[in-house]
Amino acid sequence: MPPELVDNQLALKLDSTWGDPESWVANGGHWTDLEDVRTCINQRVTGCPDTSPLAWFFRTVGASRTRPLRRALVVGCGTGQLEREIARAGWVEKIVASDLSAKALALARKQAVEWPFIEYVQADMNQIPVGTDPFLPGSFDAVLGVSSVHHCSELEHLYESLAVLLKPSGWLFLDEYVGPDRFQWSNEQLGFINRLADLLPEQLMTTLSGQLKRNFRAPTVEEVIAVDPSEAVCSSNLLPLVGRYFQLVEVRPYGGALLHLLLAETAQNFASESASLYRQCVIAAEEELYRAGRLAHDFACVIARAPA
């Protein structure tokens, strides 16, 4: 990527925040670490507890064209888990994966040595250098963004760029946080979380560092920015804007408004067989709140297509 298009200050901040995977779980696990939660997400998104959203996307693509796809782009790849999963499954022949964090890219390259067809490029999704190799117009069969696009502050520009990079009728897959900007959750949502947390035993709500998780609150905008200036910068616009640039094929919300917060740094406590009843209860509580229309979904998957 041309040096003038790299926000070095933001890149260094992202290196600090996302460049060390071990730090992400130093205080405990997260909601999608739990198999039962992943099964629930699979059911909500794909209709099958054993089919992941990513497999569902490639199954959908495969219903209308042959696989493997020739070329795909992963935006905001982080340390590379997504493209390694794609490579293992044999869904794509050539993968270009981009991220702004040089440290994350270094880790991704190190873990992808057995897949030489994965190319890593430092690039800012807010200003992808369209027209510069490897970001050539009409050169990708699919673009994927997983837990990354909600960090984009220039969503319209990103969507416009991705539509140009895709071949006519090319495929877009998003699996993203789509909740309130900067994690400014509503008092009602936090109230549900706190009432449920108060009912759970202390040992389930204690992090690896010994912190008891009670009295959940929304962070201040300043607190969010201090950790990552790009975090959920305009996440609430992610779904409303995508339809302006792509033909929507599927939009599948999958929850998280309760479990994402409740299980942050405490998920490991719910993993054992002895905690299975509590695990099922918190999953059922979120499900019931959605069924009653009391919660808005904070996460969603999207399948869309570029203009023909």
MOBEL-V936644 format. One record per backbone hydrogen bond with DSSP energy under -0.5 kcal/mol. NH is the residue of the N-H (numbers start at 1). CO is the residue of the C=O. Records with the same first field share a line. If there is no record, write none. Layout:
NH->CO + CO
//
This chain:
5->2
6->3
7->5
8->6
11->7
12->8
13->9
14->10
15->11
16->12
17->13
18->14
19->14 + 15
23->20
24->20 + 21
25->21 + 22
26->23
33->30
34->31
38->34
39->35
40->36
41->37
42->38
43->39
44->40
45->41
46->42
47->42 + 43
48->42
51->48
52->50
56->52
57->53
58->54
59->55
60->56
61->57
62->58
63->59 + 60
64->61
65->61
69->91
72->94
73->142
74->96
75->73 + 144
76->98
77->98
80->77
84->80
85->81
86->82
87->83
88->84
89->85
90->86 + 87
91->86
93->69
94->70
95->117
96->72
97->95 + 119
98->74
99->121
102->100
105->101
106->102
107->103
108->104
109->105
110->106
111->107
112->108 + 109
113->110
115->112
118->115
119->95 + 117
120->118
121->97
123->99 + 121
125->123
127->124
128->125
130->128
131->135
132->129
135->132
136->134
138->164
139->136 + 165
140->165
141->71
142->71
143->171
144->73
145->173
147->175
151->148
152->149
158->154
159->155
160->156
161->157
162->158
163->159
164->160
165->161
166->162
167->140
169->307
170->167
171->141
172->304
173->143
174->302
175->145
176->300
178->298
179->298
182->232
183->180
184->181
185->183
190->186
191->187
192->188
193->189
194->190
195->191
196->192
197->193
198->194
199->195 + 196
200->196 + 197
204->201
205->201 + 202
206->203
207->211
208->27
210->207
213->205 + 211
214->212
224->220
225->221
226->222
227->223 + 224
228->224
231->228
233->150 + 230
234->150
237->234
238->235
241->237
242->238
243->239
244->241
245->241 + 242
246->242
247->305
248->246
249->303
250->303
252->301
253->251
254->299
255->299
260->256
262->258
263->259
264->261
265->29
266->263
267->29 + 263
269->266
270->266 + 267
271->268
275->272
276->273
279->275
280->276
281->277
282->278
283->279
284->280
285->281
286->282
287->283
288->284
289->285
290->286
291->287
292->288
293->290
294->289
295->289
298->255
299->255
300->176
301->252
302->174
303->250
304->172
305->247
306->170
//
